[in-house]
Amino acid sequence: MSCTGHPFSRRHALAAGTGLVAGAFLPLAGASTSATASPHPAGSAHAASSGAYVNPVIWQDFADIDVIRVGGTYYASASTMHYSPGAPVLRSYDLVNWEIAGHSVPVLDFGAKYDLNGARGYVRGIWASSLAYRPSNRTFYWLGQIDFARTYVYTATAVEGPWNRLTTISTPYYDAGLLVDSDDSLYVAYGNTTISVAQLSPDGRSQVRTQQVFTTPPSVGTLEGARFYKINGQYYIFLTRPANGQYILKSSSGPFGPYTMRQVLLDLRGPIPGGGVPHQGGLVQTQSGAWYYLAFVDAYPGGRVPSLAPVTWTPDGWPVVQLVDGAWGVSYPSPVVPAPPRQVTPMIGVDTFEGTTLAPRWEWNHNPDNTKWSVGNGLTLRTATVTHDLYWARNTLTHRIQGPTSTATVQLDHSAMRDGDRAGLALLRDSSAWIGLRREGGVTRLVMVGGLTMDGNWNTTGTGTELASAPVSGTRVWLRASADIRPGAARPGVFSYSTDGTNFIRLGPAFSMGNDWRFFMGYRFALFNHATKALGGAVRVTRFELSVP
């Protein structure tokens, strides 16, 4: 991925059109990628098919996807920038239905700015990274660079964790793709326009060698977002042209090349009306030998959402995305896979914050102060920051929005708020708004606040203006935010409240959710509680529900 802070900025954010490599099709067998098992023969007794699936397969913000298969289970990793924990790991048994299983980076311990301590890490942190599995030690590997300074490697024997930092490497592997070769060697493809390959030591802790292997032709422009594969003895580096193309490099001479290039897609019409071109994802092979490409589609204001398409191969070993009426299909036949061992955990629904940990669908805006929150009989948020600026407030807890439209409803006990405190439910991005409670002079009021803004360098330019208010009695209130994240235009977010959990009253004007891509992450629902005078107050969220019409 690219960023305005990098020498190459992202191009054609929501390009649309058509274009694809054409050719005869022949599936490849016997592939070795960063995580595959020996496939069952197509049509074996292990396989079962069912109907069709609809894109996007996940209408939530999961970008820069790396996807692998380990045995009969599929895993994918995604970018999370300044959200903590970082690098979520998704799990599926059929490539269509996914759950969030855990996070590869438990805490963003890359400097004080990720703690909102004197600096901020907005649009930094976990960019495009790589997920791989090493059969020799039955271990998952996550690899990614931070702040163009160095690369970190984390490992775990189960994606749920615990994940531990294995090493830090001084070379920043920008937009890295990690390959576990068939001889157990570790290689990393990386770079922006100039593509390099590094070999790691057998223990994965250090770099043994790095070499430039390809320079992108000026006619193509920028290539980045590397994914690294070995398939039928050939080495492939899968690269994106942001944000409207996908290319692939192939070498028959080993991981260090030389490589030849072919266009996979360019300006291809995507499956989401108003959305962009599917790009920057990964290839994966099913147990039956079929291949799929899991890409993301720019779909702001919601973010970048995963879409799936089948892939076939030319006789000379180049991938071809299968189209429907000249476009990435809205629907395809479901992958032929064994029956799943269980149903995956839905990404929407109710959370009452029982137990001792947060569910993996939750991520904090920057690292939290872990002394200021707890779960069990609800989520308690104690004030962790004295500020008038929500963008500086620690312990703001976020949840991805479900598209195309969804509603978040929270039940909140505000009896322990203190004078000057602000607590509520936000639609959070570089332009934000919220509904919640403002306590001043011993009086608590319901308010809707808009005008929270950042500039292009992610500095705060507006801390918010109260646009509507209502009196509140008692100690319990329900807050609701409804979000329309269909792409292609600014979309409305609407706030309302209830005193009985049944009858909701709209508060304030509709909030216009912008669709600019430069913040990269899409809008999120956010639970917050911060002080403007002194610490010590608290609120308790006893129920959160994410629902769709």
N, C-alpha and C positions, 0 to 999 in steps of 0.2 A: 504494500500500500504506500501511497505517497501522502505527503503533508506539506502545508505551506511553509513549514520550517525546514524542508529538505530542498536541495538544489533543483529537483524536478517536482513540479506541482501536478496534481491529478487533472486529467483532461476529460472533456466531453462527459460530464457527470451523468447525464441522463440521455445519452445518445440512443437513437432508435433507427431501425432500418432493417436491411437483410444482407446476407452474405455468409458463405460457408464453403469450406473445402468440399469438393465432390469427389466421388470415386467408387470403385467396387468395394464390397464389404466382406470381411472375413474375420470372425472372432479369433482372438489370440488365446492360446492355451499355455499352461505351464508358466504363468507369470510369477515373478518374484518382485514384490514391492516392499515398501517400508513396513508393511504388516499384512501378510496374507498366509493362509493355510492352504494345503493341497485341496483343490476344488473337487467336489463331487462331479461326476459326469452329468452333462445336461440331460434332464428328463429322468434322473435316477429316482429311486423310491424316497430319497430324502427331500425331494422338492415338491412344493405345492403352490399353485397359483390362485389368486383371488382378485378378480375384477380389475379395477383401474385406480390410479391415484391422481390427485389434482395438485398442481403447483400454485403457490409455493408449498413445499412439504412442511415447512415451518414458517408461519407468518409472525416471526419475532426477529429481533435484531441480532443475527449471528453472522459476522463477516469474516473474510479472509480464511475460508474454511480449509482445514486439512482433514481428510477422511481416510480411515483405515479399516481393515477387517481383521479380527483375531478369532479364528475358528468360526463360530456362527454368530458372532456379535460385531456390530459396526460401531465405530467411535469417531467423533469429530471434535475438533478444537476450533476456537474462534477468538477474535480480538476483543479486548475489553477496555483498552486505553487506561483511564484513571480510576476505573472501578475495581474494588477489592472485595473478596479474592478475585484473582485474574485468571484468564485462559480457561473458560469453562470446558468441561468434557461432556459431550452429548453421547447418548447411547441409543442404539436401535437394533432390532432384530430383522428388519425388513427394508431399511433405507427410507422408509416413508413415515413411520411413527417414531418419534424421538422423545427422550427424556433427558433432563440435566442430571448427570451422575455425580459431578464433583468439579473441582478446580485444580489445575496443575500448579498454580502459583498461589500459595496460601495467603501471603501478605506481600504488598509492594514495598519491600524493604530496600529501596533503591535511592534513598535520600529523603530529607525532611519535607520536601515539597509534596511527597505522596502522603504525608500526614497532615497536610494543610498547616504546616508549622513554618510560618515566615515566607512560604512560597507555595505555589500550586502546580499540580501536574496535569491540568486539563489538556487533552489531546496529546498526551505523551504515554508512557507506560507500555502496556501490552499491545504491540502492533502485530502484524502478520507474523506468525510463528509456526512451529511444526510439532506434530505429534507422531510418534512412531512406537513400534513394539519390537522388542528383541527376544526372539524365541529362546536363544541360548541361555539366558538368565531369567526368562519369564518376567521381563520388566518393561514398563512403559517409560518413554522418554519424551519430555517436552523441552524444546530448544527455542530461544528467542533473544533478540538483541533489545537493549534498553537505552534510549537516549543517544543512539549513535556512538556509544562509548564502549560497551562490552557485551558479551553474550553470556547468558545464563542457561544452565542445564539442570532440570529437575527430573527426578525419577520416582516411580511408585510401582509396587507389585499389583495394585488394584487401582482402578481409576478413581474410586471413592477416596483414596488416600490411605494413610498419610503420604503426601508428596514432600520430598526433601531435596534441598539443593545439592546436586552432585558436584558442580564445579562452576567456576567463572573463567571465561576465555577472553583474552584481551582484544581479539579481533571481533568487531561488531558485524555479525552475519545478518545483513539487512534482508528482510523478507525471506527467511531461510526455509529450505526444505531438507529434512533429514532422511537419509536412506540407510537402512540396515541391509547391506548387500548379502547375497546368498552365501558368501564365505564368512559372514558375521562382521565384516569391516564396516565402519561408520563413515559416511560421507555427508557433506553439507553443500548444497547448491544455494547461492545467494547473490544479491546485488541488484542494482538499478541501472539498466541499460548495458553496463559492463557486468557480465555474469561470470562468477568464479565458482570453483569447487574446492572445498577443503577436505582433507582426510583427518580424522580424529585418531587419537591413540586407542588401543584396544579397550582400555577402561573408560573411554569417552571423556576423560578429564582434561585433555589438552589437544592442541593442534599439532599435527605432524607435518602437514604440507598444505599449501594453498596455491592455486594457480588460476589465472584468468583463462576461461575456456571459450568465451563468445563475446563479441561486440555487436550490439544491435544496429542494423543498418539505419541510416538517417531516414529512409523512406518509411520505416515502421515507427520510429520515434522512441518512446519509453517502453521497456519491458522490465517487469519485476514480479514479485509474488511467486517465487520459485517453489515448485513441488518436484521431488526427485524420485524416479522409479527405475527399476530394472525389470524388463518384460521380455521374455524369450531371448535372454542374453544381450538385449539391447539396452542402452542407458537413455533415459528420457528426462528432460527438464521441461516441465510444464510452466509456462509464463503468461502473465496477463499484460495487456496493453490497457492501462487505465483510461477511461472506464468503459471501453467499447470493444475490446478484442481479446482473443486468446491465441497464443502461439505455442508451438512445441519444438524443442531441439532433440535430435536423436544422434547417438554415437554408437557405432559398431566396434569401437576400438578401446573401450574402457571408460571409466568415469571422468577422465580428464580430456576426453575428446580425441580427435576433432568432432565438432557437432555441425549438423546441417539443420536448417530451420524450415518449418512449414506453418502456414496460417491454419488455425483450427476454426475460428469464427471471427467475424468483424461486422459491427453494426447489425447484429442479428436481433430481430424483433423478439422481445421477451414475453413471458407469460402473464405479466401483470399490467393491466391498462394504466398508462401514465408512468410506468416504471422504466428502468434502464435495461441495458444489455446484460445478460447473464455472463459472469466472468469471475476470475480469481477464486477458484475452488480446487477440487482434487478429483482424481480418478480412483475408482475402486472396483474390484472384481468380486462377484458373488460366488457362493459355493458351487453353483452350476456352471460357472465359467463366463457368465455375462458381465459386461462392463457398463459402468454408469459414471456420469460426471455430475458431481454436486457442486454447484456454483452459487454465487449470491447475485441478487438483483438489487440495484439501487432503488429504494422505495421510500423515499423521505416524504413526510416527516417521521415515519416509523423506523427508518434505518435501512439496513441491508439484509435481505431475507433469503434463505436457502431455497433453491429450486433444483430439481433432479431431472436428468434426461439420459436415456440409454445411448451407449456409444458402441459402434462397430469399428472394424479395422480394415484398412486396405491390404491387399496381398503383400505389399512391401513394407507394412508395419507402421502405418500412420492412423491416428484416431479420427473418427468421423462422428460428429454429433447427429443423432437422428432427429429429423424435423417433422413438424406437422403443418402442412400448408405453408411451407417456407419459413416457419418460425419455430422457436423453442416452444414445445407443446404445453398447452394448459393442462392437458391430461395425457397419460400414457398407460399402457398395461402395467399392472403391478409387477415388481420383480418376482421371479420364481425362486422362492426361498423356503426352507423348512418352516413348519408352524412354530411361532415364537413360544419360548418356554413360559412366558407370562406376559401380561399387558404392561406396557410402559406407564410410568407415572405421568399424568396429564400436566401440562405446563400452565393450565388455568385451574380455577377452583378456589377452595377455601383453605386458609391457613389460620389456625388459632394459636400458633406459637407454643405448642406443647414441647416437652422434652428439654434437652439441654443445649441444642445447637439450632441454628437457622437452617431451613431447607436450602438446597443448592440453587434454587431459582432466585435467591436474594443476593444482591451485591451492594456494598457501600460506596458512596461517592468519596473516593480516596479511602485510606485506611481509617478504621474507627479507633476511638479511644475505648478499649475493651473494658475499662472500669466503669463506663457510663451507660452500659446497656445490659440487658439480660432477657432471657426467655424462660418459659415455664409459666403456665397460667397467664399467657399473653406476653406481648413484647413491651418491655419497659425501656423508654428512652429518657435518660436523665440529661439535662443540658450539659453539653461538653464544650461549648464555645460562647463567648460574649461577643456579639457582632450584630450589626444591622443588615448584614449581607449574607443571604442564604448560600451563595457560592463559597463563602469562607467557613460555613458552619460544619463542624465535624458531626459524624454519626447520622448522616442523612442516608436512609436505607432505600434502595431502588429496586424496581421490578420492571421487566420489559413489558411493553404494551403488546397485546394480541391484536393482530389485524384481521380483517380490514377495519373493524370497529370493536371496541370493547369498553367495559366499565369497571373501574375499581371502586369498591365500597369498603370503608374502614369504620369500625366501631371503636370509639376512643373515650377513655376516662381521663378527664382533665382536672380532677380534684386536687392534684399536687402541683399544679402550675404555680409559679411565683411571679411577682410583679415584673413586667418587662419581657416576659417569655412569649415566644411565638411557636406555635405547633400546628401541624396540619398535613395536608395531602397536596402535593405539587405535580404539575406537568413540567418536568425538568429537562432543560437543554440550555443552549446559549441564549435563548429567549424563553422565559419561564413565567408561570403564574401559579397561584395556589389558593386553596380554600382552607380555612382553619380558624384558630383561636388566637386572639390578641388580648393579653391581660395587662391592663394599665390602671393605676390608681385603685387597685382592689376590685376592679370590674373586668369581667371577661366578656368579650364580644365575639360573635362570628363575623369573619371578614373574608372577602374575596380580593386578592391582591394581584395586580398585573404590573408589567413594566420592569421585570427583572431581566437585565440584558448584559451581554458581554460584547466586546469588540473582537476584531479578527485576530488579536493576540491573546484573547481569552482573559482580558482584564475586565472587571466589572464596570459597566457604564450606567447601570440603573439598579437601585436596590429595591424598587417596587413602590407602587402607589395603590392605596386602598381605593377600590372601585365600587364596593358595595359592602354593607354590613347589616347585621341583624342581632337582636338581643338573644341571649341564651340563658336558660335556667337549669338547675340541676348540675350533675357532675358527668353526664354521659351524653355523647352526641355521635351521630353517624355523618360521615363526610363522603362525598361521591364525586368522582371525576370521570366523565365520558369522553373518549378520544376517538376521532376519526383519523386514521393514518393511511387512507388511500393516497397513493402518490400522484404527482402531477400538478398539484396546486397546494396553496396553503389551506389547511383544514381546521375545523373548529374543535376546540375542547370546551366542554360545558361543565360547570360546577354546581352542586346542589348539596343540601343538608337535610337531616331529619332528626327529630327528637324522640321518635318511637321506632325507628328502623323500618318503617313501612311507607309512610307518606313523606316524599321528598319535595323540597322547595328549591327552585333554582335561585342561585345567588350570583349576581353580577352578569356582565355581558359575556358573550362567547369569546374565548381566547383563540387568536389566530396562530396555529402551529406552523411555523415556517418550514419550508422544504429545501433550504440550502444544504449542500452536502458537506461543507468545510469543517463542521464540528465532528464529522464522521459518525459518531454514535447517534442513534435515533432518540426521540423523546422517550422518557421513562416516567412511570408513576413513582413518586418519592414520598416517603414518610419522614418527617423531620420534627425536631424540637430544639430550639436554641434560645439562648438568653440575650437580651440587649442591655441588662443592668448587672446581674450577678448570677453565678451558678447556684444550683441547689434544687431547682424545680424538676418536675418529671411528668410524663404522661404515660399511659398504658394503652396499647392497642390490643384489644381482646379478640379482634376478628378482622381478617382481610379477605376479601373475595374479589377475584377477577372473573368476570363473566362476559359472554358474548351474546348478541341478540338471538 
